Amino acid sequence: MGRLVLNHSTNIEGLIPILQRLAMDINIKTITPAAISRSRGRSSKLIIRLSVKTINGYKAIARKGKTAQEVFISTDLSKDELKKIIDIYNRS
């Protein structure tokens, strides 16, 4: 079971409960929500998408409306395995 690092006072609405459930996976070490920014497009519901590989795991982008937030996930899982886990939470 991993841990969720809450070092920001603001996060995208609805993101923290999803990240808490994602952190329950045994293969996830840490999840760190990071910078919030504005995006050009619009996403009607909260979507988390994997972006790039990092030293410890992967960077993901969470989007809702015109807001985007970086999320760093430390794990030993492959990109495909992590994408399958994230897709489960994107559907719910």
Secondary structure, 3 states (H helix, E strand, C coil): CCEECCCCCCCCCCHHHHHHHHHCCCCEEEEEEEEEEEEEEEEEEEEEEEEEECCCEEEEEEEEEEEEEEEEEEECCCHHHHHHHHHHHHHC
